[in-house]
Amino acid sequence: MSKDIRIKKGLNINLIGAAEQTTSKAVLSNVYALNLDDFHGITPKMLVKQGAEVKAGEPLFYNKNKEDMFFVSPVSGELVEIIRGARRKILTLKILADKTQEYLEHKTINIEKSDAESIKTFLLQSGGWSFLKQRPYDIIANPEITPKAIFISGYTTAPLAADANYVLNGKEAELQAAISALGKLTPGQVHVSVGGAGNSPLEKLDGITLHKVSGPHPAGLVGTQINKIDPINKGEVAWTVTPQDLVIIGELLLTGKFNAERIIALAGSVVKAPKYYSTKIGAEISTFLYGSGVNQDKFRLINGDVLTGSKTHPEGYLGFYNNTVTAIPEGDDYEFFGWNKPVFNKISSTRALTFSWMQPKKKYDLDTNTNGEHRAFVVTGLYEDVFPLDIYPLQLLKACMVKDLDEMEQLGLYEVAPEDFSLTEFICISKQPHQQIIREGLDLLHQEIG
């Protein structure tokens, strides 16, 4: 029996260019890349040198602070380049893929007969652990700490994001294997949230506590669901994992092979034929972007969804955790007296000179223009209208900006991640970088308190 969660606060951003539910196989990428910024908080130590031949699933580096935590190659081929930054910090690893893929095969384990320690060791050595994240701090999970619960969101509400029900279709065996294994790593429950339509492959899994979620964005974010199901207090830890990453973990447990295949949504009004593509983690974005074609030369390409993704380019590479690539118009033009006339083609959470509230289901072709300049915080009370967590968002943001650790703790920083503030950033009339502020606050709290 499911437990219903109804979210009232939020804002749906309906954009033109949703991916049609049809899947094509992307052109095979020549080069695959791992961007080490995706593994936030990890200090990498290389295991192989430039020029080395590696198999798919073979460890490339390990975490300096947890030496038994390995990060593996998504494909087999030659490690052709290690890009470094200041103080020789490793930024990107590039692998020239073989035409015929070879996999490093791990000895499979019997999930039912294995204990928590055996499963943990298997995931750490095979690369599957990299998909488990923890709250607080929104970093890769610490294997030395037992989580009070594990949370999985199968409900998609972010603009133009890949539909979880569609990409998980036919993956029930892998999902069940992953759930059965992860369930042994916590004394608590494995909470799975789905939409109310009743067509999710996650609903039929054993060993889960099912929640049916309804409401506007950010109802689909796992942080919103944690806040409503079992909030995180100081000293507590919860783990999160995305459904598509569950599939990779499940296949790894069943076959012993790290299969980095991922179904991604190529979406946005700039894309001529937005749809889904089957590709691999780290693939060149151009291998599927131009398969659908673009209808203008000037556009913003986003590695992820429009609210939480990062700016990239066609020669960039699919992020390790991303299942969406979005292309929208570049907003580098400005309207004369745009602030002083009625607006019909933009969405807003206020009723000042805008009419989007009259047509809640209308779809918009928005660009990247921020429609204003960065300025000091203006107290409007708007954040609370779209922020469903039991937290004061403005006060928490200010505490992070002034680095007040006591206030950050008391105001609930332990249970949030940067993505939880993506919607407040979108409606912010002060144009403040909310997600960056929260990320810096989390890093400071982790560094000082641990």
C-alpha positions as CSV (number, residue, x, y, z in Angstrom):
1,M,0.0,0.0,0.0
2,S,1.4,3.4,-1.0
3,K,1.7,6.5,1.1
4,D,0.6,9.6,-0.8
5,I,2.5,12.9,-0.8
6,R,0.8,15.9,-2.1
7,I,2.9,19.0,-2.8
8,K,1.1,22.3,-3.1
9,K,3.9,24.8,-3.2
10,G,6.0,25.0,-6.4
11,L,5.9,26.1,-10.1
12,N,5.6,24.0,-13.2
13,I,7.7,25.5,-16.1
14,N,6.1,24.2,-19.2
15,L,8.6,24.6,-22.1
16,I,8.3,23.8,-25.8
17,G,10.4,20.9,-27.0
18,A,9.7,17.9,-24.8
19,A,11.3,14.7,-26.1
20,E,9.0,12.4,-28.1
21,Q,8.8,9.0,-26.5
22,T,10.7,7.2,-29.2
23,T,14.3,6.0,-28.9
24,S,17.1,5.9,-31.4
25,K,20.6,4.6,-31.1
26,A,23.1,7.4,-31.0
27,V,26.1,7.4,-33.3
28,L,29.0,5.7,-31.6
29,S,31.3,8.2,-30.0
30,N,35.0,8.1,-30.9
31,V,36.1,9.6,-27.5
32,Y,34.4,9.3,-24.1
33,A,35.3,11.6,-21.2
34,L,34.9,11.7,-17.5
35,N,34.6,15.2,-16.0
36,L,35.9,14.9,-12.4
37,D,33.8,17.9,-11.3
38,D,30.9,15.4,-11.5
39,F,32.4,13.6,-8.5
40,H,32.1,16.5,-6.0
41,G,34.4,16.2,-3.0
42,I,36.5,13.4,-4.4
43,T,40.3,13.7,-4.4
44,P,41.3,11.4,-7.3
45,K,44.5,9.3,-7.4
46,M,45.3,7.8,-10.8
47,L,45.7,4.1,-11.2
48,V,46.7,4.1,-14.9
49,K,48.9,6.3,-16.9
50,Q,48.2,8.2,-20.1
51,G,48.4,5.9,-23.1
52,A,47.3,2.8,-21.1
53,E,44.7,0.4,-22.6
54,V,41.7,-0.1,-20.3
55,K,38.6,-2.3,-20.4
56,A,35.1,-1.1,-19.8
57,G,34.6,-1.2,-16.0
58,E,38.4,-1.1,-15.3
59,P,39.4,1.3,-12.5
60,L,40.9,4.5,-13.6
61,F,41.4,6.2,-10.2
62,Y,40.4,5.9,-6.6
63,N,39.3,8.2,-3.9
64,K,42.3,9.4,-1.9
65,N,40.3,9.6,1.3
66,K,38.7,6.1,0.8
67,E,41.3,4.0,-1.0
68,D,38.9,1.1,-1.7
69,M,36.5,3.3,-3.6
70,F,37.2,2.9,-7.4
71,F,36.0,4.9,-10.3
72,V,35.9,3.0,-13.6
73,S,36.1,3.6,-17.3
74,P,32.7,3.6,-19.2
75,V,34.2,2.0,-22.3
76,S,37.3,0.1,-23.4
77,G,40.0,1.8,-25.2
78,E,43.1,4.0,-24.8
79,L,43.4,6.7,-22.1
80,V,44.6,9.3,-24.6
81,E,44.5,12.4,-22.4
82,I,44.6,13.5,-18.8
83,I,43.6,17.2,-18.6
84,R,44.9,19.0,-15.6
85,G,44.3,22.4,-14.1
86,A,45.9,24.6,-11.5
87,R,48.3,22.7,-9.1
88,R,48.0,19.7,-11.4
89,K,44.4,19.1,-10.4
90,I,42.9,16.4,-12.6
91,L,39.9,17.9,-14.6
92,T,39.0,15.4,-17.3
93,L,40.0,12.0,-18.5
94,K,39.5,11.2,-22.2
95,I,39.3,7.6,-23.6
96,L,39.6,6.7,-27.3
97,A,37.1,3.9,-27.6
98,D,37.7,0.6,-29.2
99,K,35.4,-0.4,-32.1
100,T,34.7,-3.7,-30.3
101,Q,34.1,-3.2,-26.6
102,E,35.8,-5.4,-24.0
103,Y,34.5,-5.6,-20.4
104,L,36.3,-6.3,-17.2
105,E,34.2,-9.1,-15.7
106,H,33.7,-9.2,-12.0
107,K,32.7,-12.4,-10.2
108,T,28.9,-12.0,-9.5
109,I,27.5,-12.5,-6.0
110,N,24.4,-14.1,-4.7
111,I,22.4,-11.2,-3.5
112,E,20.0,-13.2,-1.3
113,K,22.9,-15.0,0.5
114,S,25.3,-12.1,0.6
115,D,25.6,-9.8,3.7
116,A,25.9,-6.0,3.7
117,E,29.7,-6.1,3.8
118,S,30.0,-8.3,0.8
119,I,27.7,-6.1,-1.3
120,K,29.5,-3.0,-0.2
121,T,32.9,-4.4,-1.1
122,F,31.5,-5.5,-4.5
123,L,30.1,-2.1,-5.3
124,L,33.2,-0.3,-4.2
125,Q,35.6,-2.4,-6.3
126,S,33.4,-2.5,-9.4
127,G,32.6,1.2,-9.7
128,G,28.9,0.9,-8.7
129,W,29.4,2.8,-5.5
130,S,29.9,6.1,-7.5
131,F,26.1,6.3,-8.1
132,L,25.2,6.4,-4.4
133,K,25.0,9.9,-3.0
134,Q,24.4,11.0,0.6
135,R,22.6,13.7,2.4
136,P,23.9,15.8,4.1
137,Y,26.4,17.5,1.8
138,D,25.1,16.0,-1.5
139,I,28.4,14.0,-2.1
140,I,29.2,10.4,-2.9
141,A,28.1,8.2,0.0
142,N,30.6,7.5,2.7
143,P,30.8,3.6,3.0
144,E,31.8,3.8,6.6
145,I,28.5,5.4,7.7
146,T,25.2,3.4,7.6
147,P,22.3,5.4,6.3
148,K,19.0,5.6,8.2
149,A,17.2,5.1,4.8
150,I,17.6,5.2,1.0
151,F,15.5,7.4,-1.2
152,I,14.7,7.0,-4.9
153,S,12.6,9.4,-6.9
154,G,10.9,8.0,-10.0
155,Y,8.6,11.0,-10.5
156,T,9.8,13.6,-13.0
157,T,8.8,17.2,-12.7
158,A,11.8,19.2,-13.9
159,P,11.3,21.1,-17.2
160,L,11.9,18.8,-20.3
161,A,13.6,16.1,-18.1
162,A,13.7,12.5,-19.2
163,D,10.5,10.7,-18.2
164,A,11.5,8.0,-15.7
165,N,8.7,5.7,-16.5
166,Y,9.7,5.6,-20.2
167,V,13.4,5.1,-19.8
168,L,12.9,2.3,-17.2
169,N,10.5,0.3,-19.3
170,G,11.7,-3.3,-19.5
171,K,14.4,-2.9,-16.8
172,E,12.4,-4.6,-13.9
173,A,15.0,-7.4,-13.3
174,E,17.9,-4.9,-13.0
175,L,15.9,-2.6,-10.8
176,Q,14.9,-5.4,-8.4
177,A,18.4,-6.7,-8.1
178,A,19.7,-3.2,-7.2
179,I,16.9,-2.7,-4.7
180,S,17.4,-6.1,-3.1
181,A,21.1,-5.4,-2.7
182,L,20.8,-1.8,-1.4
183,G,18.1,-2.8,1.0
184,K,20.8,-4.8,2.9
185,L,22.9,-1.7,3.4
186,T,20.5,0.2,5.6
187,P,18.5,-0.9,8.7
188,G,15.8,1.5,7.6
189,Q,13.5,1.5,4.5
190,V,14.1,2.0,0.8
191,H,11.7,4.7,-0.1
192,V,10.6,4.8,-3.7
193,S,8.4,7.7,-5.0
194,V,6.4,7.6,-8.2
195,G,3.7,9.6,-9.9
196,G,0.1,8.9,-9.4
197,A,-0.6,7.6,-13.0
198,G,0.2,4.0,-11.9
199,N,2.4,3.0,-14.8
200,S,5.9,3.1,-13.3
201,P,8.1,-0.1,-13.4
202,L,9.2,0.9,-9.9
203,E,5.8,0.2,-8.4
204,K,6.0,-3.6,-8.6
205,L,9.3,-4.0,-6.9
206,D,9.7,-6.0,-3.7
207,G,11.4,-4.6,-0.6
208,I,10.4,-1.0,-1.0
209,T,8.1,1.5,0.7
210,L,6.1,3.1,-2.1
211,H,5.0,6.7,-2.1
212,K,2.8,8.3,-4.8
213,V,3.6,11.9,-5.3
214,S,1.6,14.7,-6.9
215,G,2.0,18.4,-7.3
216,P,4.2,20.9,-9.2
217,H,7.9,21.1,-9.5
218,P,9.9,20.5,-7.3
219,A,7.7,17.6,-6.2
220,G,9.9,15.2,-8.2
221,L,13.1,16.2,-6.5
222,V,14.3,13.6,-4.0
223,G,15.0,16.4,-1.5
224,T,11.4,17.4,-1.4
225,Q,10.4,13.8,-0.8
226,I,12.9,13.3,2.0
227,N,11.5,16.4,3.7
228,K,8.0,15.0,3.6
229,I,8.8,11.4,4.4
230,D,11.7,11.4,6.9
231,P,13.6,14.7,7.3
232,I,17.4,14.6,8.0
233,N,18.5,15.9,11.4
234,K,22.0,16.6,12.6
235,G,24.0,13.4,12.9
236,E,21.7,11.5,10.5
237,V,22.6,10.3,7.0
238,A,20.4,9.2,4.1
239,W,21.4,7.9,0.7
240,T,19.9,8.7,-2.7
241,V,20.2,7.1,-6.1
242,T,18.5,7.9,-9.4
243,P,16.5,5.2,-11.2
244,Q,18.7,4.9,-14.3
245,D,21.7,4.5,-12.0
246,L,19.8,1.7,-10.3
247,V,19.7,-0.1,-13.7
248,I,23.5,0.1,-14.1
249,I,24.0,-1.2,-10.5
250,G,21.5,-4.0,-11.1
251,E,23.1,-5.1,-14.3
252,L,26.5,-5.0,-12.6
253,L,25.2,-7.3,-9.8
254,L,23.6,-9.7,-12.2
255,T,26.3,-10.0,-14.9
256,G,29.5,-8.7,-13.3
257,K,29.9,-6.1,-16.1
258,F,29.8,-2.3,-15.8
259,N,27.5,-1.3,-18.6
260,A,27.5,2.5,-18.8
261,E,24.6,2.6,-21.3
262,R,22.1,5.3,-20.6
263,I,18.9,6.5,-22.3
264,I,18.9,10.3,-22.5
265,A,16.3,12.8,-23.5
266,L,17.5,15.4,-26.1
267,A,15.0,18.2,-25.7
268,G,14.4,21.9,-26.2
269,S,12.8,24.3,-28.7
270,V,16.0,24.5,-30.7
271,V,16.0,20.8,-31.5
272,K,14.1,19.9,-34.7
273,A,13.1,16.4,-33.6
274,P,13.5,16.1,-29.8
275,K,13.5,12.4,-28.7
276,Y,15.4,9.8,-26.7
277,Y,18.8,8.4,-27.6
278,S,20.6,5.3,-26.3
279,T,24.2,6.2,-25.6
280,K,26.8,5.8,-22.9
281,I,28.1,7.9,-20.0
282,G,30.7,10.4,-21.3
283,A,29.7,10.2,-24.9
284,E,30.3,13.2,-27.2
285,I,27.1,15.3,-27.3
286,S,27.5,15.8,-31.0
287,T,26.9,12.1,-31.7
288,F,23.2,12.5,-30.9
289,L,22.6,16.3,-31.1
290,Y,23.0,16.5,-34.9
291,G,21.0,13.3,-35.4
292,S,17.9,15.3,-34.5
293,G,19.2,18.6,-35.9
294,V,18.9,22.1,-34.6
295,N,16.8,24.9,-36.2
296,Q,19.1,27.9,-35.3
297,D,22.8,28.7,-35.1
298,K,22.8,30.6,-31.8
299,F,21.6,28.5,-28.9
300,R,22.6,27.4,-25.4
301,L,23.4,23.7,-24.9
302,I,22.8,22.5,-21.4
303,N,24.3,19.3,-19.9
304,G,21.2,18.3,-17.8
305,D,17.9,20.1,-17.4
306,V,17.4,23.8,-17.8
307,L,17.3,24.5,-14.0
308,T,20.2,22.4,-12.7
309,G,22.4,21.6,-15.8
310,S,25.7,23.1,-16.8
311,K,26.6,25.1,-19.9
312,T,28.3,22.9,-22.5
313,H,28.9,22.8,-26.3
314,P,28.4,20.2,-29.1
315,E,31.9,19.0,-28.6
316,G,31.3,18.4,-24.9
317,Y,30.6,15.1,-23.2
318,L,27.5,13.7,-21.4
319,G,27.8,14.2,-17.7
320,F,28.2,11.1,-15.4
321,Y,24.8,11.5,-13.7
322,N,22.9,13.3,-16.5
323,N,20.0,11.7,-18.5
324,T,18.9,14.9,-20.3
325,V,20.6,17.3,-22.7
326,T,18.7,20.5,-23.5
327,A,19.0,23.1,-26.2
328,I,17.3,26.5,-25.9
329,P,17.7,29.9,-27.5
330,E,20.6,32.0,-26.3
331,G,19.2,35.1,-24.6
332,D,21.8,37.7,-25.5
333,D,19.3,40.4,-26.8
334,Y,17.4,42.9,-24.7
335,E,13.9,44.4,-25.2
336,F,13.5,48.2,-25.2
337,F,11.5,49.1,-22.1
338,G,11.0,45.3,-21.5
339,W,10.4,46.0,-17.8
340,N,7.6,48.5,-18.4
341,K,5.1,46.8,-20.7
342,P,2.8,43.7,-20.5
343,V,4.5,40.4,-21.1
344,F,2.7,37.5,-22.7
345,N,5.6,35.2,-23.7
346,K,7.3,34.6,-20.4
347,I,6.5,32.8,-17.2
348,S,6.5,34.4,-13.8
349,S,5.5,33.6,-10.2
350,T,4.1,37.1,-9.8
351,R,1.2,38.9,-11.5
352,A,3.2,42.1,-12.2
353,L,2.8,42.8,-15.9
354,T,2.7,39.1,-16.7
355,F,-0.2,36.9,-17.6
356,S,1.3,33.4,-17.3
357,W,-0.9,32.8,-14.2
358,M,-4.0,33.0,-16.4
359,Q,-2.7,30.1,-18.6
360,P,-1.0,27.5,-16.3
361,K,-0.8,24.9,-19.1
362,K,0.6,27.1,-21.8
363,K,4.0,26.1,-23.1
364,Y,6.7,28.7,-23.5
365,D,9.8,29.2,-25.7
366,L,12.1,30.7,-23.1
367,D,15.7,31.7,-23.6
368,T,18.6,32.2,-21.2
369,N,18.1,36.0,-20.7
370,T,18.0,36.7,-17.0
371,N,15.8,39.8,-17.6
372,G,17.7,41.8,-15.1
373,E,21.0,42.3,-13.3
374,H,22.6,40.8,-10.2
375,R,21.7,42.9,-7.2
376,A,21.3,42.6,-3.4
377,F,18.6,40.3,-2.0
378,V,15.2,41.9,-2.1
379,V,12.8,40.6,0.5
380,T,9.6,39.7,-1.4
381,G,8.3,36.5,0.2
382,L,8.2,34.9,-3.3
383,Y,10.7,32.1,-2.5
384,E,8.3,30.6,0.1
385,D,5.6,30.3,-2.5
386,V,7.6,27.8,-4.6
387,F,9.7,26.2,-1.9
388,P,7.8,23.3,-0.3
389,L,10.4,22.3,2.3
390,D,9.9,23.2,5.9
391,I,12.9,25.6,5.7
392,Y,13.2,29.4,5.5
393,P,15.0,29.7,2.1
394,L,16.1,33.3,2.2
395,Q,17.4,33.1,5.7
396,L,19.4,29.9,4.9
397,L,20.9,31.5,1.8
398,K,22.0,34.6,3.8
399,A,23.5,32.3,6.5
400,C,25.5,30.5,3.8
401,M,26.7,33.8,2.3
402,V,28.0,35.1,5.7
403,K,29.4,31.7,6.6
404,D,27.5,31.5,9.8
405,L,27.8,27.8,10.7
406,D,25.4,27.8,13.6
407,E,22.7,29.4,11.6
408,M,23.3,27.1,8.6
409,E,22.8,24.1,10.9
410,Q,19.8,25.4,12.7
411,L,18.1,26.5,9.4
412,G,18.3,23.1,7.9
413,L,21.3,23.0,5.5
414,Y,21.9,19.3,6.4
415,E,18.9,18.1,4.4
416,V,19.2,20.2,1.2
417,A,21.2,20.0,-2.0
418,P,21.8,22.8,-4.5
419,E,19.1,21.4,-6.8
420,D,16.5,22.1,-4.1
421,F,17.1,25.8,-4.7
422,S,16.9,25.7,-8.5
423,L,13.3,27.0,-8.6
424,T,14.0,29.8,-6.1
425,E,16.9,30.8,-8.3
426,F,14.7,30.8,-11.4
427,I,12.2,33.3,-9.8
428,C,14.7,35.4,-8.0
429,I,14.3,39.0,-8.9
430,S,17.7,39.7,-7.4
431,K,19.4,37.3,-9.9
432,Q,21.4,35.6,-7.1
433,P,23.1,32.3,-7.8
434,H,21.2,30.3,-5.2
435,Q,22.6,26.9,-6.2
436,Q,26.2,28.1,-6.0
437,I,25.6,29.7,-2.6
438,I,24.1,26.5,-1.2
439,R,27.0,24.4,-2.7
440,E,29.6,26.6,-1.1
441,G,27.7,26.5,2.2
442,L,27.6,22.7,2.1
443,D,31.3,22.5,1.4
444,L,32.1,24.8,4.2
445,L,29.9,22.9,6.6
446,H,31.5,19.6,5.5
447,Q,35.0,21.0,5.9
448,E,34.4,22.5,9.3
449,I,32.1,19.9,10.9
450,G,32.5,16.8,8.8
